[in-house]
Structures are given as C-alpha cells and as structure tokens.
C-alpha cells in the first residue's frame, strides 16, 4: 500500500549542483544535491530521442513510436540515474519509495528553471525487462508519465492557487498565431467537422486573433487586467518566437520575439487581480532559453502557468490538441487537470509530449 497520497519535489540551483527536496503528505526527506551538468546532458539525450519520434510522426505515412521506445527508455534511465546519484541516504530512500506508490500518484514539481528536465520521460524501470510494446499507454510503464500525474510549477509562482472557477463572462482570449502555419493546419482539419467547430468556437471570444507582435501588444494592452486565455502558436528556435516565415536577414520585431521581449510584452503589474492561463505551441516551448521567459512571466502576478511541449510536433496536431484543450476549458467547464488527463489518453502518443506548467485547478464556469 502506498505510504503517501502525493509527492512533492523542489528543485533549485546551488552553484554547479541542483538541490532536490522530496516530501509527501506524511513525510519529508532531507535535501540532497546532484550534478547539474549530468542532469542537463541526460535531459538533452531524452529530447534527442523525442525529436526522432516527432520527426517520424511528421514524415512517415504510418508513424510508430515503438521502434524508438527502447532508446527513449535508455535515455530516461540515464536521466533517472543523474537525478538520484548522490551520497545522501535521502536519494536512495525516495528512489526505493517511488515503485511502491499507487499508479498516477500526483507529483508536484517546483523548479527554478535552471535546468529544464523532461520529467515525463524519466525512466525508473529496467530497460532489459521492457516487454514488446503493444502501442498503448501501458508501454510506458516505468516512465514517470505513467507512474505520476506530473504538474510543474515555478518556485517563484506569485499567483494564489485557483480555489474556485473563474466566471466565463469575465474571460477574454488572445491568440497570437503564425499565419501560414495556423491556416495550413486549419485547412487540414476542415475535414473533421467536430474539431473545426471547436476551433471556430474558441476563436469567437474577444479580443481574438493576431498575426504579428505589434498588433499583439495592442490587443494584450486591452485585456491585460482581464481574466484571460493567452494562446501562442509560433515557430521557435529555442531563443525566439516567430509569427511569420521571413528570411533571417529581414526578420523584424513585428514577427520576432525573443526572451526579453516576451517578458516585457506579457508581464503584468504587481497590483493586478486578474487570472491568465497561457498555452504555448512552439518548438520545444518547455525547453531552451525561451522556456525561462515563459516560466518567469507565467509565474508572475496574474498568471497561473502555461501548457507547453517538450519537442516539436506537427502544426496540424498542435492545432488540434490546442483546439480541444481550449474548448474543454472555455466551453465544457473542465479544469486544466481534467482536460490534460482526457487528452493524454485521447491523443496518445503525441499527447505525452505536452507538459503542464499550469495550476491544475484553473477552471472557467458560466
């Protein structure tokens, strides 16, 4: 029987090390430190395999993740070792405790963002004992994505947790969209009437769509003090977000946003009482220097975090996933927790690439 109903992990930088502090509903362990470079290198190895999987799903007429599963488990095994390689007995105790927990135990991770870890793909099993994959969620036994309900928050989160639903009447929505990519994806999705209707419905909310950052700045200024949904669908190189396909030599501030721009554009005033949920569909939006900007802003006053991807997914899938996620929040009254779990099953396996950096209790009601 599990000895805890939830786990909590705090991760902070200490020089060249990461300090990990584990606790649960009825226990806490002494902190221990691990080498930050080892964790970063292992995280990169996991994401390299994830990139191979997403490339398979973008280029193959019959994509299948199963051929990459063992490589992903090996990389996840190294990440697991990097997170628990410490002289402290706490590391060994929590490592031994994890396999005894009930499936899908809530794991709340608080991080300072110094090292962006793909937590879902930490592998705590034995690669040698991996069964032949069957193409189902059960294939991911041993990975943290199946062992836990993982929710990641920034240590400096300044907004209070959502303890009651937000009125839909107060909600505004701003969609910053890469024009070519979004319209191409929408044409591909037209054949699915249900998805097309959901997408059209969520786009109806004011203040609506924008396809360049200058217009986005104006529209955001109109709703910065409102409860809101901020959805960004752009191309990212890990350091910048683009809303247009323009040559590097002619890129302008109109279509290009770097980390500092993101912070300046979207941060709210310290006295705001508004509530905003952010969804960012960009290449590796949960990784890279832009990830630091996302974490900094969406952990600030007035925000309740963001949903992001660990690897690049196709424009079509990204648009479909976001349409269903936002529809679940805005039209069905589902919490972030509810819709995230629902889509995790419904859109397996690519749904596993999305991570929740948001308050799971965020909810909109009539």
N, C-alpha and C positions, 0 to 999 in steps of 0.2 A: 504494500500500500504506500502511496506517495506520502512523504512527510511534509509536504508544502503544497499550497494551492496556487502559488505563483512564484516566479523567480524575478529578481531584480539585479541588474548588473550596471555598475557605474564605471565608465572608462575615462580616465583623464591622463593628460600628458605630464610626465615628470622628466625633463631633460630628454635623454635618448630612450627613455622607457615609457611604457604605459602602465598605469596603476589600475588594477582591476579589483573591484569590491563587489562581492556577491552577498545577497541577502534573500530572505523569503518571508513568508507570513509568520513563521515561528522560529527563525534562526537568522544569524548573520555570521559571516566568516571574516577573519582578518584580511585586510588588503594584501595583494601580492603584485609584484612587478614583472613585466615581460619585455623583451627587446622589441622596440617599436619598428625597427627595420625588418626584422623577421616577419612580423605581422603584416607590414606593408607589402613585402615581397610575396608572401603567401597569398594575400588578397589579390595582387596583380595576377598571379598564376591562375586563381579561380576565375577571374574576369576574362582571362585569355581563352579559357575553355568556354565560358558563356558566350563570348564573341563568336566562337566557332559554331555554337549551337544556333545563334540567331542568324548567322550567315547561311546555315543550312536551311532555315525556315524562310529566308528571303529568296534563295536562289534555286532550291530543289522543288520539282513538281510534286514530289512525295516526301516531304521532310520528316525526319525521325530523329529524336534526341537520343535514342537508346544506344547508338554507336558511340556516343560521347560520355555516357554515364560513368563508365569506369574511370576515365580520365578526370572527370569532374570530382569523383569520389577521392581519387588520389590527391588532387589539388586541395580539396576540402579537408583531407586528413592532415596535410601539412599545415593548413591554417589552424586546425584544431590543436596540433602539437605546439604551434607558436603561441597560442593563447593560454596554454597550460604548462609551458616549460618554465618552471620556477622552483626554487628551493623550498619555498614556503609550503607547509602542510595544507594550507587552505586550498591551493591549486589542486592537489590530489584529492582532497575531500569533496570538492564540488564536482570534479571530474567523475568521481565514483557515484555521486548522488544523481547526476543527470539521467543515467539509464534507468533509474528506478521510478522516475516521475510518470504520471499519467500522460498519455498521448495528448498533444496540443495544449500542454500547460502554458499559461500566459508567461511570456518572458519580456519584461520591460527593460529596455536598454537606454541608459542615459549616457551620452557621449559628448565630448568637447569637439568632436570632428577632426581631431589632429590626424587620425588615421581612419579612413573610411573603409570599414570592413563589410564585405558581402555576407552578413550574418546568416542569411537563409541557407547558405551553402557550406557552412562549417560541417564537417563530416565526423561524427563520433563513433561510427561503426568500424567494421573490419572489411577493408576492400576485398580481401581474399574470400570473404563469405558472401559477397554480393550475389544474389540469385539472378538468373536470367531475367532481364526486365520484360514486363508484360505490357508496357505502355499505359500505366495507371499511376496515380499518386503514390500507391504503395511501393513503387520502385524507389522512392526517395526516403525509405526507412533508413535511419542512420544520419540523414541530413537534418539540420536544425529546422528546415522548413516544414518537416513532418513531425518533428519532436515538440515544437513550440508554436504558439501564436506569438510571433515576434512583432513588437512595437518599439520603434526607435524614437527617442526624443533628445533634443539638445539640452545639455546641462544647464544652460542659462535661460531656459524657457521662462518667459516673463508673464505669459497669459495664464490665468487660472484655468484649471480643467473645466471642461463643459459639463455642468451638472444638471442642465435642463436644455430641451430643444430650443433652437432659435426660430423665431417667427418667420415664415416664408414671406410675409408682407414686407419685412424689412430687408430681405436679401436682394442684393444686386450681383450681377455677374459680368466679368470682363474676360474676353477670350482674345489673347494675343496669338495670332495664327500665321504660320508660314504659308503664304498664299498658294504657291504652286503645290506644295506637299499636301496641304489640307484639302484643296479642291480635287486633286488627283485621287486621294483616299476616299473622299466623299462620293466621287463618281463610281469607284469600285464597290462601294457599299450600297449604292442605289438599288441593287437587285434584292437586298434584304430589307423588305418594307418595314419590318419591326425596328431595325436599327436606324433606318432613315428617319422614321417618325420620332424616335427617341432623340436623335441628334437635332432634328428641327425644333423639338420642344425645348430642349435646354438652351438652344441659341436664341430663343424668343425673349429671354429675360434681359432687361436693360442692365448695363449700358451697351451690351452687345459686342460685336467683333471689331478687331483692329488688325491691320496687317503691317504696321510699322511702329517703331518705338516712340516716334514723336507724337503720333495720334494716341498711342497707348498712354503716354504721360498725361495728356489732356483728359482722357477718359478716366484714368485712375484718380486724377485730381477731383473729378466729380463725385467719386464714391469712396474716397479714402477713409471717410468717417462712417461709412455704412457697414453693416454686416454684409459679407460678400463671399463669392467664389472667384478665385483668380486661376484661370487655366492658360497655360503657356504651351504652345506646340511649335517647336522650332528645331533647327539643326544646331548641334553643338559640337565644338572641337575640344571640349573639356575646359576651355577657358573663356569662350564667348558663345553667345546665343544669336543665331541668325534667323531673320524672318524673310529672307529672300536669297535666291541663288544669284549672287553677283560676283564678278572676279575679285580676287583678293586685293588687286591694285586699286579697285574703285569702291571698296566697301566703305560705307559711311555710317555715321551714328544713327541714321534713320532706320537702318536694318540690322545694326550690330550692337550688341550689348555685352560688356564684359562684367567681371565680378563686382568691381566698384560701381559701375553704372547700375547694376541690379540693386545694390544696397541703397544707393542714393534715390533711385526711382521709387522703390516699393516700401521702404521703411516708413512707419507711421510715427506720429507724435507721441510723446510719453504719456499724455493725458487722455488718449483715445479710449473709448469704451466699446469700440466695435470689435467684431469677430470675423476673421477671414480664414478660409481654408484654401490652400494652394495645391494645384495639381500641375506637375511639370512633365511634359512629354518631350524630352530631348535626348540625344545620345548620351547615355551614362549620366543622367541627371542626378543620380545619387552618388556620383564619383567625381573626382577631379577638383580643380580649384573653384569651379562654379558651384560645386556641391557645398563648399564652405560658405559661399554667398547665400545660397538657398537656405542653409541651416541658420545662418546669422539673422537673416531677415525674417524668415518664417518662424523663428523662435522669439522674435521681439514682441513688444506690446501690440495687441490687436490681432495677432496671428495664432493659429492652432496647428502649425506644422504643414507638411506637404507630403504628397504621394509622388514617388519618382521611380525610375527604372535603373537597374544595375548594369544593363547592357542595351545596345541599340536594337530596337525591334522595328518591324516594317511600319511604314506610315499608315497602312490600312489597318493593321492590328492595333496600333497605338490609338487611332481614331475610334475604332470600335470599342476598345476597352474603356477609353475615357468617356465616350457617349453613354455607355451602360453604367459606369461608375457615377457620373454626374446625374444621370436620370434617377438612379437609385437614391441619391442624396436629396435632389431637388423635387422629385415628383412622387417618390414612393415613401418618403419619410424614413429611410433606412439610416442607421448610424454608419460612420466610417467603418467600424468593426464589422457590422453586418454585411455591407456591400463588398468589402475587401475579401471576406471569407467566401461569400457567394461566388464572386468572380474567380477566386482562386480555384475552385472546383470546376466552374463552368468553362473556363478558358485555359485549362491545363493543356500543355505545359508552359506556354509563354507567360501565363499569369504569374508564375513563380518568379519571374524576373522583376516584378514590381515590389518595392519595399514601402512600408508605411512609416513615415516620419511624422505622422499626424496624431492628434488626440483621437483615440478610438471612439470616444463618446460624442464627437461632433455630430449633430443631428439637426435637421430642419423639419419643422412641423407647421401645419396650417394654423 
